[in-house]
Amino acid sequence: MAMEYGQGYAADSGHRLPAALRAPFEARSWREFAYVLLGLPVSVVLFTWTVAMVALGAGLLVTFLGIPVLAAALVGCRAFGTLERVRARVLLGVDVADPEPLRMRKPGPAAWMGAVLKSGASWRHALFALVQFPWAVFAFSVAVSFWTCGWTLLTYPVWFWVFPAYAGQGGLQLYGDSHHSVYLDNPFEVTVTALIGLVFTLVTPWLVRALTTVDGLLVRGLLGPSRLSARVVELESDRGTVVDTAAADLRRIERDLHDGAQARLVSLAMDLGLAKEKLREDPQVAARMVADAHGEVKTALQELRDLARGIHPAVLTDRGLDAALSAVASRCTVPVAVDVELPARPAPAIEGIAYFTVSELLQNISKHSRARSASVDVWRSEDRLMLQVIDDGVGGADLSQGSGLSGLAARLGAVDGVLVVDSPAGGPTRVIAELPWRPVG
């Protein structure tokens, strides 16, 4: 993900001088000025390379030589782009991720050249070379002019004696023609000149900062990954989360079946076999064994119902979130008030995720919160389905601790959802989940 401009250069609140007075002497200002100074020679080389090579390649397209020349031109632009990203990171604090890599379906020079020419990132780098050159000339001219003018005038009281000593005039000439000349040579004029220089000196760092802000936008917009590429990476990550979640759910179901209902049914079959053998020898013992087996059947059925409810409860399919959340709230160890206000039912997938989110949050309340009461609110806000779970427990829940909340946040993120936890020590805990609203059908 890209760092916001200026991160890492936050002003130290311990400074006594205002930022406007500190700016000319801060390291950040000198780094930004150095960036502008270096920008001109770098942009000249980059612009010359891009224009010359692209023009040569375009002229040679009538032959096969034009394709490798164009590919070499774009590869050179990408190499300069790497340099620019490093320069922006070191001098401006703008951390821009590398663009999407070349995608080749098969190895070989022809496939490589095709990937370079088809890559949008390559052409964005070439566009950066064309746009950045005139901007670098402008920024260099403005920054150097203001910087040298400011410091020259500010230090004028120190060096104005050079004029009468070596130039044969009273001071810096402000105006002159064949009949009249005005020199800055008396103490008042020297002082005013220094004050004007002070204004220029104080304003210049902020002007340079504004210029480098534009540079940062150019680097981020043209030399980093495209929005589509970033979205593809995000979707690939979300797909991995969904796959991992599905695999974990399958393992949980298998474990619950193996350790619970399956083991109980195996034991039940063995008990019924023993009861069958005892039926003729000792009917009363066989009857007790059948009665015990009947109780085991009830327990196994309840475990299967709980497992089925954990996969997808029938009440959710039949009656929606209101009834399903009321049912899961009734099994919580603390009283839970449920308020569901929805104009219609969301898509089944979103409805299922909302149900399991609230269910897991209520399980956390039962296990960890030591709360006396809790509440669940569900409503729609524009194109988002909002869930809020509040308890009056001890608090201290934290997404960053790798707990079940972090896994829940990953599940929500896989469908463009968001989980926000506000849980100060001592409580209360407020968890808000957002899901995209997708109507049925």
N, C-alpha and C positions, 0 to 999 in steps of 0.2 A: 504494500500500500504505500503512496507517496507522503513524505513529511510536509506539514504546512510550512509556508515560508517564514523564515526567521526563528523556527523552533531551535532552542538551544542558545538563543541570544537574548533571552528575557532580561529585562532590566533588573538590576539588583536593588531591592527596596532599601538596602542599607546606605545607598548614596545620599548625601545631603544636598548636592547640587541638582537642580532640575535637569531633566533629560535634554532640554534645548541647549543648555550650557555645556553639558558633558559630551554631546554628540561629536564635535570636531576632534575630540581626543580619544574617543572610544575605539577599541580594536575593530569593532564591527564596521564602523564608518570607513576605516582604512582598508579593510578587506573588500568592502563594496567598491571603493574607489579603485583598488587594484583590479577588481573584476572588470570594471569599465575600461581601464587602461589596456588590459590584456585582450579585451574583446575586439578591439580594432585590428591588430595584426592577425589574430586568429580568424576573424571574419573575412579579412582580405584573402588569406590563403584558401579558406573554405569556399568562398564565392568564386575565386579564380578556378579552383579545381572543378567545381560543379558546372560552371558555365562552359568551360573549355571541354571537359569530358562529355557532358551531355550533348553539346553541339557537335562534337566529333562523332559521337555514337549515332546521333540522329542523321548526320550526313552520310554515314557509312551503312545505314539500314538497307540501302539498295543492294548491298552485299551482305554476306553472312558476318563480316567483321563487326558490323554495328552492334550486334547483340552482345558479344563479350565486352565490347567497349562500354556500352551502357551499364552492363552488370558491374564492371569494375568501377564505374563512376558512382553507382549507388553503394557499393561496398565501401568505397572511400568515404562517402557521406556518413555511413553508419559508424565507421571508425572515428571520424571527427565528432559524431554524436556522443560516442563513449567519452571522449575527451571533454566535451562540453558538460556532460552530466557530472563528471568528476570535478570539473572547475566550479560548477554551480553548488555541488555538495560541500566542497572545501571552503569556498569564499562566501557563499550566500546562505548556506544551511538548507538548501533546497534538495531534498533527497528524492530523486525520481527513479523509479524502478526501470530495469532494462525493458525494451520493447519485446514483443512476442518473437520467438526465434523463427528461423526459416523452416518451413514445412516441406520436406521433400518426400515424394512418394517412393522414389527409388534412388539409389546412389548413382553418381556419375556427374561429369561436368555439365552436360546438357540439363539435367534435372536441377542442378545447383543454380545455373543461370536463370532457368525458368522460375525457381522459387524466389530468387532475388528480385526479378522483374515483376512478379505477381504480388510481392509483399507490400502491403500498404505502408508499413513502417519505413521501408526503404524510400518511398516517394515522399513521406513526411519529412524525413531527414534532408532530402534534396530541397524541399520547400523551405525548411528552416534555414538552409544556406542562403537562399535567395532573399528571404525576408529579414534575416538577422543582419545582413551586411549594411543596408541603409540605416537600420536602427542603430547599429554599433557606431557608424560614422556620426550620427546625430548625438547619441549619448556621449561619445568621446568628446565631441566638440563642446557640448554644453558643460559637461562635468569639468573638463580641463580649464575651460574659460572661467567658470565661476570659482573653481578652487584656486587657480593662480591669481585671479583678480582679488579675491578675498584676502589671501595671505599676503599678497604684495602691498595692498593698501593698509592692512592691519599693521604691518611692520614698517610702514613708511617713516614714522618718527625715528626709527633706528638707522635707516640708511639714506635719508634725504640729503645729508651732508655731502654725498657723493657729487651732487650736481654743482654746487658752488666750488667744490675743490677740484673737480676734473672736467666738468662739462661747460664751465663758464656761464652758468645761469643759476638763478636763485633756487630753483627746485623743479618739481615735476610740472611740465607745461600743460595747463588746462585748456588754453586757447591761444592762438597766435595767427597773425596775418602780417602783411607788409608794414602796417602802421601801429599795431598794438599787440601786446602779448600779456597773458595772465599766467603767473606761476604760483604754485602752492608752496609758499616759502615762509609765511609768518606762523607763529605758534597756533593761532586760531585755525588757520587753514590746515595745518598739519594735523591738529587734533580732530577736526571734522573728517579729514580723509581717513584717519585711523578708525573713527567710529563707523564710517561707511564700510570700511573693510571688515569691521567686526560683524556688521549685519550680514554681509556676503558670506563670511566664514561660518556664521551660525546657521544660515539658510542652506548652504551648499550640501552638508551631509543629508538633509532631508530631501533635497532635490535628487541627489545621487541615489538615495534609497527608493524614491519613486521610479527612477529610471531602471534600477535593477529589479524592481517588482515586475516591470514589463518583461525583462529578461527571464525572470522566473516563470512567468506565465507562458512564454514562448517555449522554454525548455520542457515544462510540464505538458503543454498541449501538443508539441510536435515530436519530442524526443522520447517520450514515455510510451507505455502501452496504450493502445486505443481503448475506448470504453467497451467496445464489443469484445476485445481480447480479454479485458479485465473481467467482463461478465462471464465469458467462457470459462476462465480460470475459477471464478466463484462457483459456477454451476458444476464444474468438475469436482470441486471440493464438496459441494452439497451432495452430489451424487455419491461420493465416497461415504459421506456421513449416513445417507439413507441406506446404502448397502450394508454398512457396519451395523446400523441400528436393526435392520431386518434380520441380519445374521444373529445378533445378540438376542432378539426376540425369539427366533427359532430355537436357539440353544436353551433359552429359559423355558419355553414350552416343553421341549424334549426332556429337560431335567425335571420339571414339575410332573410330567406324566410318568417318567421312570421312577422317580423317588416317591411319588404320591399315589395316584390312582392305580398305576400299573402294579406297583408292589402290593397295594392293598387287595387288588383283584386276584393276584397270584396267591396271596395268603388265604383269600376267601375260597378259591378253588380247592386248595389243600384241605381247608377245614370242612368243606362240603364232602370231599372224598372220604375223610375220616368219619364224618357223620353217617355217610352211606354204609360204611363198614360196621358201625356200631348200631345201625338201625334194628337189626334182628337180635343182636346179643343184649343190648341195653337200650331200649327205646327212650327212657327218660334222659340218659346222657346224650343220646342222639338229638333229642328235642332241644336240650340246652345248647348244643353245638349249632343247631339250625337257627336258634334264636340269636346266638352271638353272631352268626353269619349274616343274619338279617340286619343287625346293627352295623356290621361292616359294610353291607351294601348301601345303607343310607349314608354312611360317612363317605364312601367312594363316590356316590352320586353328588353329594355336596361339593366334594373336591372338584369333580368334573364341571359342575355348574360354576364354581369360582374360576376355574381355568377358562371356561367358555366366556365368562364375563370379562376376564382379563384380555381375551382376544378381541372380542367385540360384543358388548352386551346387547341382548335382544331388545331391551327397553329403549336403548338409544336408537335403534333402527325403527322401532314401532312408534315411539312417542317423542323423540327428540331430546335436546340437551336439558330442558327443564326437568323432565321426569328422571333422566339418567343421572344428572348431578344431584338431584334430591335423594336418589337411591344410594349413591356413593357417599353422600354427606351423612346419611343415617347410620352408616357403618363406622364413621369416625368416632374416636374416643372422646371428643369434646362436642358440645352443641354447635352446629353450623347453620347459619342463616343463608339461604340460597335465593338469589334474585336474578332471574333471567328475563331480559326484555329484548326480544328480537322480533323484527317485523316479519321474518320468514326464516326457514331453515337454510343454513349454509350447505355447501356441497358436502357429501358424505365424508370425503377425505379430511376436509377442514373440521367437520363436526367431530370426527373420531379423534383427531389430534387435540382439539379443545377438551374433549372428555378426558383423555389420558393425561393431559397437562394438569387439569384440576385434580384428577384422582391421585396423581403422584404428589402434588403439593399437599393434599389432605393427608396422605400417608406420612409425609414428613412432619406435619403438625402432630399427628398421633404419636410418632416415634421420638421426636427430638424437641418440640417447642415448649413442652410443659405449660401449654396455654389452657385457659379456662373457657374460651369461646373463640369462634372464628366466623368469617363471613365470606361468601362467594358471590361476586357480581359479574354478570355477563351482559354485554350490550354491543350494539353496532355503532361505529363512528365513521361515517362516510364509507370508504372502501376497506375498512379494517374491522375485524372481530376482536373485541377487547375482553380480556379476562382479568379479574382482580381478586386476589385471595389475601385476606388480612387475618392475623391472629394476634392475641395479646400475650404471647409467650415471652421467652427470655431473649429472643433476638440472636444476633450474631451470625446469621446465615450469610455466606459469601460465595459469589460465583467463581472467584479466582482460586478457591481451595481444592478444585478438582472433585467436588462432591457430586451428588446426583443432580444438583441444580445446573452444573456445567454441562452434563450430558443432556439435560432437558433443553438448555439453551441451544445446544448443537442441533437437536431435533427440530426445534422451531426455526432455526436459521436455515435449515435445509429447504423450507418452504417459504422463505422470505419473511419469517416471523422474527419477533424480538422478545427477549425476556429481560425485565428490569427488576432488580431486587433492592429494596430499601429496608435494611434490618440492623438498626443500631443496637449496640449492646444494651440489654435491659428491655428491648422491645419498644413498640410493637414491630411486627414484620409485615411488610406490604410487598407483594409480588404482583407485578403487572405483566401480562403476556399479550402480545399483539399478533394476530394472524391475518393474512389477506382474506377479504370477504369474497368468496366465490359462490354465486347462487347455484341452486340445484339445476342440473342439466347443462 
